[in-house]
Amino acid sequence: EGAEETEGVRRKESLDVILEGLSSLENILFWAGLEEDYSYSWLEVNYK
């Protein structure tokens, strides 16, 4: 029984790690997108 419990805990921990990774990836993509939009508008303003 003890072994099964630690297996379940380990699985939950790895799931948490995956979810954390996904949310930080979303943040990175979000900020990269913002930066891209900002760069485009900057280029448009300066090269019209």
CHARMM internal coordinates of N, CA and C (Angstrom, degrees):
IC EDIT
DIST 1 N 1 CA 1.4610
DIST 1 CA 1 C 1.5311
ANGL 1 N 1 CA 1 C 111.52
DIST 1 C 2 N 1.3223
ANGL 1 CA 1 C 2 N 116.00
DIHE 1 N 1 CA 1 C 2 N -43.70
DIST 2 N 2 CA 1.4605
ANGL 1 C 2 N 2 CA 120.60
DIHE 1 CA 1 C 2 N 2 CA -178.95
DIST 2 CA 2 C 1.5141
ANGL 2 N 2 CA 2 C 111.69
DIHE 1 C 2 N 2 CA 2 C -59.02
DIST 2 C 3 N 1.3356
ANGL 2 CA 2 C 3 N 115.94
DIHE 2 N 2 CA 2 C 3 N -39.52
DIST 3 N 3 CA 1.4619
ANGL 2 C 3 N 3 CA 119.91
DIHE 2 CA 2 C 3 N 3 CA -178.73
DIST 3 CA 3 C 1.5233
ANGL 3 N 3 CA 3 C 110.24
DIHE 2 C 3 N 3 CA 3 C -65.89
DIST 3 C 4 N 1.3319
ANGL 3 CA 3 C 4 N 116.46
DIHE 3 N 3 CA 3 C 4 N -40.09
DIST 4 N 4 CA 1.4646
ANGL 3 C 4 N 4 CA 120.13
DIHE 3 CA 3 C 4 N 4 CA 179.49
DIST 4 CA 4 C 1.5240
ANGL 4 N 4 CA 4 C 110.60
DIHE 3 C 4 N 4 CA 4 C -63.18
DIST 4 C 5 N 1.3261
ANGL 4 CA 4 C 5 N 115.77
DIHE 4 N 4 CA 4 C 5 N -40.06
DIST 5 N 5 CA 1.4643
ANGL 4 C 5 N 5 CA 119.90
DIHE 4 CA 4 C 5 N 5 CA -179.61
DIST 5 CA 5 C 1.5210
ANGL 5 N 5 CA 5 C 111.26
DIHE 4 C 5 N 5 CA 5 C -61.32
DIST 5 C 6 N 1.3200
ANGL 5 CA 5 C 6 N 116.53
DIHE 5 N 5 CA 5 C 6 N -47.95
DIST 6 N 6 CA 1.4684
ANGL 5 C 6 N 6 CA 118.92
DIHE 5 CA 5 C 6 N 6 CA -179.11
DIST 6 CA 6 C 1.5255
ANGL 6 N 6 CA 6 C 110.23
DIHE 5 C 6 N 6 CA 6 C -64.55
DIST 6 C 7 N 1.3274
ANGL 6 CA 6 C 7 N 116.86
DIHE 6 N 6 CA 6 C 7 N -32.78
DIST 7 N 7 CA 1.4679
ANGL 6 C 7 N 7 CA 120.25
DIHE 6 CA 6 C 7 N 7 CA 177.82
DIST 7 CA 7 C 1.5264
ANGL 7 N 7 CA 7 C 109.35
DIHE 6 C 7 N 7 CA 7 C -63.75
DIST 7 C 8 N 1.3257
ANGL 7 CA 7 C 8 N 116.16
DIHE 7 N 7 CA 7 C 8 N -44.27
DIST 8 N 8 CA 1.4624
ANGL 7 C 8 N 8 CA 120.27
DIHE 7 CA 7 C 8 N 8 CA 179.03
DIST 8 CA 8 C 1.5172
ANGL 8 N 8 CA 8 C 111.49
DIHE 7 C 8 N 8 CA 8 C -63.20
DIST 8 C 9 N 1.3233
ANGL 8 CA 8 C 9 N 116.04
DIHE 8 N 8 CA 8 C 9 N -42.69
DIST 9 N 9 CA 1.4647
ANGL 8 C 9 N 9 CA 120.31
DIHE 8 CA 8 C 9 N 9 CA 179.26
DIST 9 CA 9 C 1.5226
ANGL 9 N 9 CA 9 C 109.75
DIHE 8 C 9 N 9 CA 9 C -63.10
DIST 9 C 10 N 1.3179
ANGL 9 CA 9 C 10 N 116.20
DIHE 9 N 9 CA 9 C 10 N -43.25
DIST 10 N 10 CA 1.4636
ANGL 9 C 10 N 10 CA 120.61
DIHE 9 CA 9 C 10 N 10 CA -179.29
DIST 10 CA 10 C 1.5269
ANGL 10 N 10 CA 10 C 109.57
DIHE 9 C 10 N 10 CA 10 C -61.92
DIST 10 C 11 N 1.3240
ANGL 10 CA 10 C 11 N 115.85
DIHE 10 N 10 CA 10 C 11 N -41.30
DIST 11 N 11 CA 1.4673
ANGL 10 C 11 N 11 CA 119.18
DIHE 10 CA 10 C 11 N 11 CA -179.22
DIST 11 CA 11 C 1.5254
ANGL 11 N 11 CA 11 C 110.03
DIHE 10 C 11 N 11 CA 11 C -64.46
DIST 11 C 12 N 1.3341
ANGL 11 CA 11 C 12 N 116.32
DIHE 11 N 11 CA 11 C 12 N -41.50
DIST 12 N 12 CA 1.4617
ANGL 11 C 12 N 12 CA 119.98
DIHE 11 CA 11 C 12 N 12 CA 179.77
DIST 12 CA 12 C 1.5245
ANGL 12 N 12 CA 12 C 110.09
DIHE 11 C 12 N 12 CA 12 C -64.31
DIST 12 C 13 N 1.3253
ANGL 12 CA 12 C 13 N 116.37
DIHE 12 N 12 CA 12 C 13 N -40.75
DIST 13 N 13 CA 1.4623
ANGL 12 C 13 N 13 CA 120.00
DIHE 12 CA 12 C 13 N 13 CA -180.00
DIST 13 CA 13 C 1.5184
ANGL 13 N 13 CA 13 C 111.12
DIHE 12 C 13 N 13 CA 13 C -62.23
DIST 13 C 14 N 1.3312
ANGL 13 CA 13 C 14 N 116.43
DIHE 13 N 13 CA 13 C 14 N -43.62
DIST 14 N 14 CA 1.4627
ANGL 13 C 14 N 14 CA 118.65
DIHE 13 CA 13 C 14 N 14 CA -178.92
DIST 14 CA 14 C 1.5279
ANGL 14 N 14 CA 14 C 110.20
DIHE 13 C 14 N 14 CA 14 C -67.70
DIST 14 C 15 N 1.3296
ANGL 14 CA 14 C 15 N 117.20
DIHE 14 N 14 CA 14 C 15 N -32.17
DIST 15 N 15 CA 1.4581
ANGL 14 C 15 N 15 CA 120.55
DIHE 14 CA 14 C 15 N 15 CA 176.53
DIST 15 CA 15 C 1.5246
ANGL 15 N 15 CA 15 C 109.46
DIHE 14 C 15 N 15 CA 15 C -65.48
DIST 15 C 16 N 1.3385
ANGL 15 CA 15 C 16 N 116.05
DIHE 15 N 15 CA 15 C 16 N -42.93
DIST 16 N 16 CA 1.4657
ANGL 15 C 16 N 16 CA 120.20
DIHE 15 CA 15 C 16 N 16 CA 177.54
DIST 16 CA 16 C 1.5242
ANGL 16 N 16 CA 16 C 110.57
DIHE 15 C 16 N 16 CA 16 C -59.15
DIST 16 C 17 N 1.3181
ANGL 16 CA 16 C 17 N 115.61
DIHE 16 N 16 CA 16 C 17 N -42.31
DIST 17 N 17 CA 1.4661
ANGL 16 C 17 N 17 CA 120.18
DIHE 16 CA 16 C 17 N 17 CA -179.67
DIST 17 CA 17 C 1.5236
ANGL 17 N 17 CA 17 C 110.07
DIHE 16 C 17 N 17 CA 17 C -62.82
DIST 17 C 18 N 1.3273
ANGL 17 CA 17 C 18 N 116.45
DIHE 17 N 17 CA 17 C 18 N -42.38
DIST 18 N 18 CA 1.4661
ANGL 17 C 18 N 18 CA 120.94
DIHE 17 CA 17 C 18 N 18 CA 179.48
DIST 18 CA 18 C 1.5264
ANGL 18 N 18 CA 18 C 110.17
DIHE 17 C 18 N 18 CA 18 C -63.05
DIST 18 C 19 N 1.3373
ANGL 18 CA 18 C 19 N 116.39
DIHE 18 N 18 CA 18 C 19 N -46.04
DIST 19 N 19 CA 1.4598
ANGL 18 C 19 N 19 CA 120.28
DIHE 18 CA 18 C 19 N 19 CA -179.97
DIST 19 CA 19 C 1.5227
ANGL 19 N 19 CA 19 C 110.82
DIHE 18 C 19 N 19 CA 19 C -62.66
DIST 19 C 20 N 1.3302
ANGL 19 CA 19 C 20 N 116.18
DIHE 19 N 19 CA 19 C 20 N -41.17
DIST 20 N 20 CA 1.4616
ANGL 19 C 20 N 20 CA 120.33
DIHE 19 CA 19 C 20 N 20 CA 177.74
DIST 20 CA 20 C 1.5217
ANGL 20 N 20 CA 20 C 110.06
DIHE 19 C 20 N 20 CA 20 C -60.66
DIST 20 C 21 N 1.3229
ANGL 20 CA 20 C 21 N 115.77
DIHE 20 N 20 CA 20 C 21 N -44.37
DIST 21 N 21 CA 1.4549
ANGL 20 C 21 N 21 CA 120.69
DIHE 20 CA 20 C 21 N 21 CA 179.45
DIST 21 CA 21 C 1.5216
ANGL 21 N 21 CA 21 C 111.19
DIHE 20 C 21 N 21 CA 21 C -60.93
DIST 21 C 22 N 1.3293
ANGL 21 CA 21 C 22 N 116.61
DIHE 21 N 21 CA 21 C 22 N -41.51
DIST 22 N 22 CA 1.4577
ANGL 21 C 22 N 22 CA 120.73
DIHE 21 CA 21 C 22 N 22 CA -179.90
DIST 22 CA 22 C 1.5172
ANGL 22 N 22 CA 22 C 111.02
DIHE 21 C 22 N 22 CA 22 C -64.39
DIST 22 C 23 N 1.3353
ANGL 22 CA 22 C 23 N 117.15
DIHE 22 N 22 CA 22 C 23 N -44.45
DIST 23 N 23 CA 1.4597
ANGL 22 C 23 N 23 CA 118.96
DIHE 22 CA 22 C 23 N 23 CA -177.55
DIST 23 CA 23 C 1.5197
ANGL 23 N 23 CA 23 C 110.97
DIHE 22 C 23 N 23 CA 23 C -67.98
DIST 23 C 24 N 1.3370
ANGL 23 CA 23 C 24 N 117.51
DIHE 23 N 23 CA 23 C 24 N -35.63
DIST 24 N 24 CA 1.4636
ANGL 23 C 24 N 24 CA 118.18
DIHE 23 CA 23 C 24 N 24 CA 178.16
DIST 24 CA 24 C 1.5237
ANGL 24 N 24 CA 24 C 109.89
DIHE 23 C 24 N 24 CA 24 C -71.78
DIST 24 C 25 N 1.3323
ANGL 24 CA 24 C 25 N 117.10
DIHE 24 N 24 CA 24 C 25 N -32.28
DIST 25 N 25 CA 1.4599
ANGL 24 C 25 N 25 CA 120.61
DIHE 24 CA 24 C 25 N 25 CA 176.52
DIST 25 CA 25 C 1.5242
ANGL 25 N 25 CA 25 C 109.27
DIHE 24 C 25 N 25 CA 25 C -65.31
DIST 25 C 26 N 1.3424
ANGL 25 CA 25 C 26 N 116.67
DIHE 25 N 25 CA 25 C 26 N -41.88
DIST 26 N 26 CA 1.4587
ANGL 25 C 26 N 26 CA 120.66
DIHE 25 CA 25 C 26 N 26 CA 177.31
DIST 26 CA 26 C 1.5164
ANGL 26 N 26 CA 26 C 110.14
DIHE 25 C 26 N 26 CA 26 C -59.65
DIST 26 C 27 N 1.3317
ANGL 26 CA 26 C 27 N 116.60
DIHE 26 N 26 CA 26 C 27 N -42.81
DIST 27 N 27 CA 1.4623
ANGL 26 C 27 N 27 CA 120.61
DIHE 26 CA 26 C 27 N 27 CA 178.53
DIST 27 CA 27 C 1.5188
ANGL 27 N 27 CA 27 C 110.81
DIHE 26 C 27 N 27 CA 27 C -59.91
DIST 27 C 28 N 1.3288
ANGL 27 CA 27 C 28 N 116.01
DIHE 27 N 27 CA 27 C 28 N -45.01
DIST 28 N 28 CA 1.4623
ANGL 27 C 28 N 28 CA 120.62
DIHE 27 CA 27 C 28 N 28 CA -179.31
DIST 28 CA 28 C 1.5265
ANGL 28 N 28 CA 28 C 109.83
DIHE 27 C 28 N 28 CA 28 C -61.43
DIST 28 C 29 N 1.3350
ANGL 28 CA 28 C 29 N 116.19
DIHE 28 N 28 CA 28 C 29 N -45.61
DIST 29 N 29 CA 1.4606
ANGL 28 C 29 N 29 CA 119.86
DIHE 28 CA 28 C 29 N 29 CA -179.38
DIST 29 CA 29 C 1.5197
ANGL 29 N 29 CA 29 C 110.40
DIHE 28 C 29 N 29 CA 29 C -64.56
DIST 29 C 30 N 1.3355
ANGL 29 CA 29 C 30 N 116.29
DIHE 29 N 29 CA 29 C 30 N -40.04
DIST 30 N 30 CA 1.4607
ANGL 29 C 30 N 30 CA 121.20
DIHE 29 CA 29 C 30 N 30 CA 179.33
DIST 30 CA 30 C 1.5241
ANGL 30 N 30 CA 30 C 110.36
DIHE 29 C 30 N 30 CA 30 C -60.16
DIST 30 C 31 N 1.3347
ANGL 30 CA 30 C 31 N 116.01
DIHE 30 N 30 CA 30 C 31 N -50.05
DIST 31 N 31 CA 1.4679
ANGL 30 C 31 N 31 CA 119.81
DIHE 30 CA 30 C 31 N 31 CA -178.39
DIST 31 CA 31 C 1.5168
ANGL 31 N 31 CA 31 C 111.20
DIHE 30 C 31 N 31 CA 31 C -67.59
DIST 31 C 32 N 1.3279
ANGL 31 CA 31 C 32 N 117.02
DIHE 31 N 31 CA 31 C 32 N -37.17
DIST 32 N 32 CA 1.4609
ANGL 31 C 32 N 32 CA 119.86
DIHE 31 CA 31 C 32 N 32 CA 178.17
DIST 32 CA 32 C 1.5250
ANGL 32 N 32 CA 32 C 109.05
DIHE 31 C 32 N 32 CA 32 C -63.16
DIST 32 C 33 N 1.3243
ANGL 32 CA 32 C 33 N 116.61
DIHE 32 N 32 CA 32 C 33 N -40.03
DIST 33 N 33 CA 1.4590
ANGL 32 C 33 N 33 CA 121.24
DIHE 32 CA 32 C 33 N 33 CA 178.49
DIST 33 CA 33 C 1.5158
ANGL 33 N 33 CA 33 C 111.49
DIHE 32 C 33 N 33 CA 33 C -63.77
DIST 33 C 34 N 1.3345
ANGL 33 CA 33 C 34 N 116.44
DIHE 33 N 33 CA 33 C 34 N -43.63
DIST 34 N 34 CA 1.4594
ANGL 33 C 34 N 34 CA 120.35
DIHE 33 CA 33 C 34 N 34 CA 178.72
DIST 34 CA 34 C 1.5204
ANGL 34 N 34 CA 34 C 110.26
DIHE 33 C 34 N 34 CA 34 C -61.19
DIST 34 C 35 N 1.3190
ANGL 34 CA 34 C 35 N 115.08
DIHE 34 N 34 CA 34 C 35 N -44.61
DIST 35 N 35 CA 1.4578
ANGL 34 C 35 N 35 CA 120.33
DIHE 34 CA 34 C 35 N 35 CA -177.99
DIST 35 CA 35 C 1.5229
ANGL 35 N 35 CA 35 C 109.84
DIHE 34 C 35 N 35 CA 35 C -62.08
DIST 35 C 36 N 1.3417
ANGL 35 CA 35 C 36 N 115.15
DIHE 35 N 35 CA 35 C 36 N -40.45
DIST 36 N 36 CA 1.4557
ANGL 35 C 36 N 36 CA 120.28
DIHE 35 CA 35 C 36 N 36 CA -179.60
DIST 36 CA 36 C 1.5254
ANGL 36 N 36 CA 36 C 110.07
DIHE 35 C 36 N 36 CA 36 C -63.32
DIST 36 C 37 N 1.3358
ANGL 36 CA 36 C 37 N 116.28
DIHE 36 N 36 CA 36 C 37 N -47.03
DIST 37 N 37 CA 1.4624
ANGL 36 C 37 N 37 CA 120.70
DIHE 36 CA 36 C 37 N 37 CA 178.96
DIST 37 CA 37 C 1.5239
ANGL 37 N 37 CA 37 C 109.93
DIHE 36 C 37 N 37 CA 37 C -58.42
DIST 37 C 38 N 1.3249
ANGL 37 CA 37 C 38 N 115.37
DIHE 37 N 37 CA 37 C 38 N -43.87
DIST 38 N 38 CA 1.4584
ANGL 37 C 38 N 38 CA 120.93
DIHE 37 CA 37 C 38 N 38 CA -178.34
DIST 38 CA 38 C 1.5285
ANGL 38 N 38 CA 38 C 110.33
DIHE 37 C 38 N 38 CA 38 C -62.41
DIST 38 C 39 N 1.3273
ANGL 38 CA 38 C 39 N 116.30
DIHE 38 N 38 CA 38 C 39 N -43.82
DIST 39 N 39 CA 1.4640
ANGL 38 C 39 N 39 CA 120.46
DIHE 38 CA 38 C 39 N 39 CA -179.73
DIST 39 CA 39 C 1.5252
ANGL 39 N 39 CA 39 C 110.44
DIHE 38 C 39 N 39 CA 39 C -63.11
DIST 39 C 40 N 1.3304
ANGL 39 CA 39 C 40 N 116.61
DIHE 39 N 39 CA 39 C 40 N -41.56
DIST 40 N 40 CA 1.4564
ANGL 39 C 40 N 40 CA 120.02
DIHE 39 CA 39 C 40 N 40 CA -179.82
DIST 40 CA 40 C 1.5206
ANGL 40 N 40 CA 40 C 110.87
DIHE 39 C 40 N 40 CA 40 C -63.30
DIST 40 C 41 N 1.3256
ANGL 40 CA 40 C 41 N 117.23
DIHE 40 N 40 CA 40 C 41 N -45.98
DIST 41 N 41 CA 1.4590
ANGL 40 C 41 N 41 CA 119.11
DIHE 40 CA 40 C 41 N 41 CA -178.72
DIST 41 CA 41 C 1.5234
ANGL 41 N 41 CA 41 C 110.23
DIHE 40 C 41 N 41 CA 41 C -66.69
DIST 41 C 42 N 1.3373
ANGL 41 CA 41 C 42 N 116.76
DIHE 41 N 41 CA 41 C 42 N -34.95
DIST 42 N 42 CA 1.4648
ANGL 41 C 42 N 42 CA 120.69
DIHE 41 CA 41 C 42 N 42 CA 177.72
DIST 42 CA 42 C 1.5267
ANGL 42 N 42 CA 42 C 109.81
DIHE 41 C 42 N 42 CA 42 C -63.03
DIST 42 C 43 N 1.3406
ANGL 42 CA 42 C 43 N 115.93
DIHE 42 N 42 CA 42 C 43 N -44.16
DIST 43 N 43 CA 1.4659
ANGL 42 C 43 N 43 CA 120.44
DIHE 42 CA 42 C 43 N 43 CA 179.57
DIST 43 CA 43 C 1.5241
ANGL 43 N 43 CA 43 C 110.21
DIHE 42 C 43 N 43 CA 43 C -63.66
DIST 43 C 44 N 1.3279
ANGL 43 CA 43 C 44 N 116.38
DIHE 43 N 43 CA 43 C 44 N -42.35
DIST 44 N 44 CA 1.4600
ANGL 43 C 44 N 44 CA 120.30
DIHE 43 CA 43 C 44 N 44 CA -179.17
DIST 44 CA 44 C 1.5196
ANGL 44 N 44 CA 44 C 110.45
DIHE 43 C 44 N 44 CA 44 C -61.80
DIST 44 C 45 N 1.3237
ANGL 44 CA 44 C 45 N 116.63
DIHE 44 N 44 CA 44 C 45 N -44.90
DIST 45 N 45 CA 1.4582
ANGL 44 C 45 N 45 CA 120.99
DIHE 44 CA 44 C 45 N 45 CA -178.26
DIST 45 CA 45 C 1.5248
ANGL 45 N 45 CA 45 C 110.53
DIHE 44 C 45 N 45 CA 45 C -64.22
DIST 45 C 46 N 1.3175
ANGL 45 CA 45 C 46 N 117.33
DIHE 45 N 45 CA 45 C 46 N -40.74
DIST 46 N 46 CA 1.4590
ANGL 45 C 46 N 46 CA 120.62
DIHE 45 CA 45 C 46 N 46 CA -172.85
DIST 46 CA 46 C 1.5272
ANGL 46 N 46 CA 46 C 114.73
DIHE 45 C 46 N 46 CA 46 C -86.67
DIST 46 C 47 N 1.3310
ANGL 46 CA 46 C 47 N 116.77
DIHE 46 N 46 CA 46 C 47 N -15.64
DIST 47 N 47 CA 1.4664
ANGL 46 C 47 N 47 CA 117.46
DIHE 46 CA 46 C 47 N 47 CA -176.28
DIST 47 CA 47 C 1.5177
ANGL 47 N 47 CA 47 C 112.41
DIHE 46 C 47 N 47 CA 47 C -122.77
DIST 47 C 48 N 1.3395
ANGL 47 CA 47 C 48 N 116.56
DIHE 47 N 47 CA 47 C 48 N 34.89
DIST 48 N 48 CA 1.4648
ANGL 47 C 48 N 48 CA 118.36
DIHE 47 CA 47 C 48 N 48 CA 177.95
DIST 48 CA 48 C 1.5165
ANGL 48 N 48 CA 48 C 109.70
DIHE 47 C 48 N 48 CA 48 C -90.86
END
COOR INIT
IC SEED 1 N 1 CA 1 C
IC BUILD
